[in-house]
Amino acid sequence: VDHIFHSEYGDRSRGAAILIRKGVSFVNESVISDTKGRFVIVIGKLCGFNVVLANVYGPNWDDPQFFCTFFAKLPHLDTYHLILGGDFNKVLQPNLDRSNPTLSTDCVQVCISCFAIYGILQIV
């Protein structure tokens, strides 16, 4: 591993990291990390392309404000490619992800809205 970017919390219950393998061309421009260990956002050049790399570990309760804050911190989406991964701890498509679909939560609605605003596609 050549680059390690992380966001950690005081106990072992949270944390997000982005690892970049040795030999992969990456130039770090800036890092945004959450003090509660919920996300890390890395802005840079990956193999010559402007990228925003983000890893999120969402709360396992309905906290729409967390997702509003997270998406608001994603910079440069008009000029950078976004690679977003992690665990949202939400079911974004209940009809695909569950045998017994349930109603959407406020968090899911915020995520779906932000995906539409920023042109983010979910790849399952």
Phi and psi restraints in degrees (value plus and minus 20) as a CYANA .aco file:
   2 ASP   PHI    -117.5   -77.5
   2 ASP   PSI     -58.7   -18.7
   3 HIS   PHI    -146.6  -106.6
   3 HIS   PSI     116.0   156.0
   4 ILE   PHI    -149.5  -109.5
   4 ILE   PSI     103.3   143.3
   5 PHE   PHI    -143.4  -103.4
   5 PHE   PSI     113.3   153.3
   6 HIS   PHI    -169.9  -129.9
   6 HIS   PSI     141.9   181.9
   7 SER   PHI    -152.2  -112.2
   7 SER   PSI     102.2   142.2
   8 GLU   PHI    -148.0  -108.0
   8 GLU   PSI     143.6   183.6
   9 TYR   PHI    -142.8  -102.8
   9 TYR   PSI     145.9   185.9
  10 GLY   PHI     -79.7   -39.7
  10 GLY   PSI     -52.0   -12.0
  11 ASP   PHI    -129.3   -89.3
  11 ASP   PSI    -197.6  -157.6
  12 ARG   PHI    -109.2   -69.2
  12 ARG   PSI      -6.4    33.6
  13 SER   PHI    -105.2   -65.2
  13 SER   PSI     -33.5     6.5
  14 ARG   PHI    -159.6  -119.6
  14 ARG   PSI     150.9   190.9
  15 GLY   PHI     128.8   168.8
  15 GLY   PSI     123.9   163.9
  16 ALA   PHI    -156.1  -116.1
  16 ALA   PSI     124.4   164.4
  17 ALA   PHI    -164.8  -124.8
  17 ALA   PSI     134.0   174.0
  18 ILE   PHI    -149.1  -109.1
  18 ILE   PSI     104.0   144.0
  19 LEU   PHI    -134.9   -94.9
  19 LEU   PSI     117.2   157.2
  20 ILE   PHI    -143.2  -103.2
  20 ILE   PSI     104.2   144.2
  21 ARG   PHI     -85.2   -45.2
  21 ARG   PSI     128.1   168.1
  22 LYS   PHI     -77.9   -37.9
  22 LYS   PSI     123.5   163.5
  23 GLY   PHI      70.4   110.4
  23 GLY   PSI     -33.8     6.2
  24 VAL   PHI    -106.6   -66.6
  24 VAL   PSI     107.7   147.7
  25 SER   PHI     -92.5   -52.5
  25 SER   PSI      89.8   129.8
  26 PHE   PHI    -162.2  -122.2
  26 PHE   PSI     111.7   151.7
  27 VAL   PHI    -139.6   -99.6
  27 VAL   PSI      97.6   137.6
  28 ASN   PHI     -99.9   -59.9
  28 ASN   PSI     110.2   150.2
  29 GLU   PHI    -122.1   -82.1
  29 GLU   PSI     -64.2   -24.2
  30 SER   PHI    -184.1  -144.1
  30 SER   PSI     142.4   182.4
  31 VAL   PHI    -152.6  -112.6
  31 VAL   PSI     114.8   154.8
  32 ILE   PHI    -138.5   -98.5
  32 ILE   PSI      99.8   139.8
  33 SER   PHI    -147.8  -107.8
  33 SER   PSI     127.7   167.7
  34 ASP   PHI    -105.1   -65.1
  34 ASP   PSI     112.6   152.6
  35 THR   PHI     -89.0   -49.0
  35 THR   PSI     -35.3     4.7
  36 LYS   PHI    -118.1   -78.1
  36 LYS   PSI     -11.1    28.9
  37 GLY   PHI      54.1    94.1
  37 GLY   PSI       1.7    41.7
  38 ARG   PHI    -113.9   -73.9
  38 ARG   PSI     -44.2    -4.2
  39 PHE   PHI    -178.8  -138.8
  39 PHE   PSI     139.3   179.3
  40 VAL   PHI    -158.8  -118.8
  40 VAL   PSI     115.8   155.8
  41 ILE   PHI    -144.9  -104.9
  41 ILE   PSI     106.9   146.9
  42 VAL   PHI    -140.6  -100.6
  42 VAL   PSI     107.3   147.3
  43 ILE   PHI    -128.8   -88.8
  43 ILE   PSI     112.0   152.0
  44 GLY   PHI    -197.6  -157.6
  44 GLY   PSI    -183.5  -143.5
  45 LYS   PHI    -135.9   -95.9
  45 LYS   PSI     101.6   141.6
  46 LEU   PHI    -132.3   -92.3
  46 LEU   PSI      92.8   132.8
  47 CYS   PHI      32.7    72.7
  47 CYS   PSI      17.2    57.2
  48 GLY   PHI      67.7   107.7
  48 GLY   PSI     -26.9    13.1
  49 PHE   PHI    -117.9   -77.9
  49 PHE   PSI     117.8   157.8
  50 ASN   PHI     -89.6   -49.6
  50 ASN   PSI     104.1   144.1
  51 VAL   PHI    -155.5  -115.5
  51 VAL   PSI     131.7   171.7
  52 VAL   PHI    -135.6   -95.6
  52 VAL   PSI      96.3   136.3
  53 LEU   PHI    -121.6   -81.6
  53 LEU   PSI     109.1   149.1
  54 ALA   PHI    -157.1  -117.1
  54 ALA   PSI     118.4   158.4
  55 ASN   PHI    -147.2  -107.2
  55 ASN   PSI     107.7   147.7
  56 VAL   PHI    -144.8  -104.8
  56 VAL   PSI     120.8   160.8
  57 TYR   PHI    -143.2  -103.2
  57 TYR   PSI      73.3   113.3
  58 GLY   PHI     -92.8   -52.8
  58 GLY   PSI     133.5   173.5
  59 PRO   PHI     -84.8   -44.8
  59 PRO   PSI     130.7   170.7
  60 ASN   PHI    -111.0   -71.0
  60 ASN   PSI      -1.1    38.9
  61 TRP   PHI    -144.7  -104.7
  61 TRP   PSI     148.5   188.5
  62 ASP   PHI     -96.3   -56.3
  62 ASP   PSI      82.6   122.6
  63 ASP   PHI    -153.1  -113.1
  63 ASP   PSI      56.7    96.7
  64 PRO   PHI     -79.6   -39.6
  64 PRO   PSI     -50.5   -10.5
  65 GLN   PHI     -82.5   -42.5
  65 GLN   PSI     -55.5   -15.5
  66 PHE   PHI     -77.7   -37.7
  66 PHE   PSI     -68.1   -28.1
  67 PHE   PHI     -89.9   -49.9
  67 PHE   PSI     -55.6   -15.6
  68 CYS   PHI     -79.7   -39.7
  68 CYS   PSI     -65.7   -25.7
  69 THR   PHI     -83.7   -43.7
  69 THR   PSI     -65.9   -25.9
  70 PHE   PHI     -79.6   -39.6
  70 PHE   PSI     -72.4   -32.4
  71 PHE   PHI     -84.4   -44.4
  71 PHE   PSI     -53.0   -13.0
  72 ALA   PHI     -86.3   -46.3
  72 ALA   PSI     -44.5    -4.5
  73 LYS   PHI    -104.9   -64.9
  73 LYS   PSI     -29.0    11.0
  74 LEU   PHI     -95.1   -55.1
  74 LEU   PSI      91.7   131.7
  75 PRO   PHI    -113.6   -73.6
  75 PRO   PSI     144.9   184.9
  76 HIS   PHI      39.2    79.2
  76 HIS   PSI       6.2    46.2
  77 LEU   PHI     -89.7   -49.7
  77 LEU   PSI     -32.6     7.4
  78 ASP   PHI    -101.8   -61.8
  78 ASP   PSI     -41.3    -1.3
  79 THR   PHI    -144.3  -104.3
  79 THR   PSI     -23.3    16.7
  80 TYR   PHI    -142.3  -102.3
  80 TYR   PSI     130.5   170.5
  81 HIS   PHI    -102.7   -62.7
  81 HIS   PSI     117.1   157.1
  82 LEU   PHI    -122.1   -82.1
  82 LEU   PSI     109.4   149.4
  83 ILE   PHI    -140.2  -100.2
  83 ILE   PSI      90.0   130.0
  84 LEU   PHI    -139.2   -99.2
  84 LEU   PSI     107.0   147.0
  85 GLY   PHI    -160.3  -120.3
  85 GLY   PSI    -199.1  -159.1
  86 GLY   PHI     105.1   145.1
  86 GLY   PSI    -176.7  -136.7
  87 ASP   PHI    -147.8  -107.8
  87 ASP   PSI      86.7   126.7
  88 PHE   PHI     -94.6   -54.6
  88 PHE   PSI     -36.7     3.3
  89 ASN   PHI      36.7    76.7
  89 ASN   PSI      13.0    53.0
  90 LYS   PHI    -157.5  -117.5
  90 LYS   PSI     132.3   172.3
  91 VAL   PHI    -119.4   -79.4
  91 VAL   PSI      84.8   124.8
  92 LEU   PHI    -101.3   -61.3
  92 LEU   PSI     -47.1    -7.1
  93 GLN   PHI    -151.2  -111.2
  93 GLN   PSI      62.3   102.3
  94 PRO   PHI     -77.2   -37.2
  94 PRO   PSI     -53.6   -13.6
  95 ASN   PHI     -87.7   -47.7
  95 ASN   PSI     -42.2    -2.2
  96 LEU   PHI    -118.2   -78.2
  96 LEU   PSI     -51.5   -11.5
  97 ASP   PHI    -116.4   -76.4
  97 ASP   PSI     -30.9     9.1
  98 ARG   PHI    -157.0  -117.0
  98 ARG   PSI     126.6   166.6
  99 SER   PHI     -96.3   -56.3
  99 SER   PSI     -44.8    -4.8
 100 ASN   PHI    -143.4  -103.4
 100 ASN   PSI      66.1   106.1
 101 PRO   PHI     -77.5   -37.5
 101 PRO   PSI     119.2   159.2
 102 THR   PHI    -135.4   -95.4
 102 THR   PSI     150.1   190.1
 103 LEU   PHI     -88.0   -48.0
 103 LEU   PSI     131.8   171.8
 104 SER   PHI     -90.2   -50.2
 104 SER   PSI     127.9   167.9
 105 THR   PHI    -113.7   -73.7
 105 THR   PSI     151.3   191.3
 106 ASP   PHI     -80.0   -40.0
 106 ASP   PSI     -58.9   -18.9
 107 CYS   PHI     -79.9   -39.9
 107 CYS   PSI     -64.5   -24.5
 108 VAL   PHI     -82.3   -42.3
 108 VAL   PSI     -61.9   -21.9
 109 GLN   PHI     -83.1   -43.1
 109 GLN   PSI     -60.6   -20.6
 110 VAL   PHI     -82.4   -42.4
 110 VAL   PSI     -66.3   -26.3
 111 CYS   PHI     -81.4   -41.4
 111 CYS   PSI     -67.2   -27.2
 112 ILE   PHI     -81.7   -41.7
 112 ILE   PSI     -61.4   -21.4
 113 SER   PHI     -83.1   -43.1
 113 SER   PSI     -65.8   -25.8
 114 CYS   PHI     -86.0   -46.0
 114 CYS   PSI     -57.5   -17.5
 115 PHE   PHI     -79.0   -39.0
 115 PHE   PSI     -63.9   -23.9
 116 ALA   PHI     -86.7   -46.7
 116 ALA   PSI     -64.3   -24.3
 117 ILE   PHI     -81.0   -41.0
 117 ILE   PSI     -64.8   -24.8
 118 TYR   PHI    -113.6   -73.6
 118 TYR   PSI     -18.8    21.2
 119 GLY   PHI      48.9    88.9
 119 GLY   PSI      14.5    54.5
 120 ILE   PHI    -109.0   -69.0
 120 ILE   PSI     111.2   151.2
 121 LEU   PHI    -125.0   -85.0
 121 LEU   PSI     118.6   158.6
 122 GLN   PHI    -109.8   -69.8
 122 GLN   PSI     104.4   144.4
 123 ILE   PHI    -130.4   -90.4
 123 ILE   PSI      98.5   138.5
